[in-house]
């Protein structure tokens, strides 16, 4: 469906055109008409389906730029998602000159208070910081006509259920409520019953969860083999922009250091990084200065990063829904994408469960040989050399080249260059600390049982989601992987890198 068929104003259609969008995604085509009519909506959709525009476009359309009050409130689980939502809505609403402001923990609240004096029509924020502003009376919600709960299940997992209820109770009764969530656990359903009025449900079916233009592969390998196999695949596939997902923060750090040691442009992102570091890494990635972004699931949740060509699952996720979130980073806007998952022998049951969810059979991928990896490196280097020669900016190197040619043959010099740029595992060995494997799952087993489903573990009367605490403390931990549970595999450990004879070894005591 074309956006022009969705009864949006010319200014918003201009913003859509400027953003390069042409056709509405299924969630957009179904949601936008309902939001325009003022109906409460429950949207069950994964990351990457275009849900920000699904609720954002009609809200931008009905925003009154002459009204200096906050008209729309969007509640997001993480700082990154709040910032991404604010940026996208600002871009889409630019022709209409709509003011969009974001408030979140980890940032100077005084600066946010000053920015709020510009009277935004749309406010995006994390639960803890929003409550802080409400208590300070620097945010007033008495003119809010629409509330959006984005990634509601993630806010539930992070312990924000009470904060959300407190925020909703401060808003006037007459307002529209939109809720978007990948899953619908019972506490989320309780919110819909209490704070929503006859909501319409828009649900993207499983067959639509994964884009048809994403090629999905799996590599069967033992844990200690995965790093070398993965880098050989890099050399053969030559990904332009990739995200590598790992199960723990420790592994993110180790993978990042290992990739950097072998000459790959990589940085990691997880909940223990400072906000400044996280934003710096994301900026470098968006500007094309990094080839690989290594991340945990939660750190990457909600990041709207375009242009991702490949997704690599170094560790397969225990929750099949997380797999959908991961690979949804690629294959967007009609472009093709590639997803490769590394599976240990005892994790094949998880692979089959994922295939049941996505309705797609993954293809086995044979690990490249060292020779095939070397050929890939050579082809990449040759392209760079040709591009450099065609740039015609080589005059200042002429004397050095002549000097070398007087001592060595052209063939020797080219061979030396190829050896220099190659990333052999023998030259720079990398060892990644083994993680405890996922518990064995029978391949015939279906979706996770209720006792093991996200949000149901040890949850009696909602106690799992934590007691009421200081709002700033809540917001500082708005990424659930920032405080790992005290298990042998996830607790922070002392790590160090030692180099001997050009070897790069990572050893971490679990």
Secondary structure, DSSP 8 states (H G I E B T S, - for coil): -BGGGS---HHHHHHHHHTT--B--HHHHHHHHHHHTT--EEEE--TTS-HHHHHHHHHHHH--TT--S--EEEEESSHHHHHHHHHHHHHHTGGGT--EEEE-TTS-HHHHHHHHTT--SEEEEEHHHHHHHHHHTSS--TT--EEEE-SHHHHHHTT-HHHHHHHHHTS-SS-EEEEEESS--HHHHHHHHHH-SS-EEEE--GGGTS-TTEEEEEEE--GGGHHHHHHHHHHHH--SSEEEE-SSHHHHHHHHHHHHHTT--EEEE-TTS-HHHHHHHHHHHHTT--SEEEE-HHHHTT-------EEEESS--SSHHHHHHHHTTSS-TT--EEEEEEE-GGGHHHHHHHHHHHT---EE-----HHHHHHHHHHHHHHHHHHHHHTT--GGGHHHHHHHHHHS-HHHHHHHHHHHH---TTTS--------------TT--S--GGGSTTTTT-STTGGG-----HHHHHHT-SGGGS--S-TTTS---EEEEEETTEEEEEE--
